[in-house]
Every structure is written in C-alpha cells, then in structure tokens.
C-alpha cells in the first residue's frame, strides 16, 4: 500500500489494543478540554471498573508501542 499504513493483518489482540488506546486518548482529550472523565461517566461510582479500564489502556499503550514498528510493513 502506498502512502499509508497497511493494517489488514491485525489479529484480535491488536484490534482490542488499538480500540482501548483510542478510548484512552479520547478520554484524556475530553478530560484536558472539559475536565470530563468519559470512563467514570460510563461506569459511574464503580471505581474498580474504571481502574481496570485505565490499567487495560496502559497495557494497550505498551503493547501498541511494541508492535508499532511492524504496523506499516507488508506481511
């Protein structure tokens, strides 16, 4: 693929990590702009669920960072 990132060969773990990373990025953007915590808004007063989501987002960031060099390569 010319001029773009070829992402057709992602497995389920790759997609889950990317989605969680996007959710985390949107949450930080909303928090930075409006002091609105999307994760807390979704899970309400269930702090343990929010904490689990934050941990999964962090793990996803580490995972995506580790596979990012292979995302643009043809498989």
Secondary structure, DSSP 8 states (H G I E B T S, - for coil): --SS---TT--HHHHHHHHHHHHHHHHHHHHHHH---HHHHHHTT-HHHHHHHHHHHHHHHHHHHHHHHHHTS--
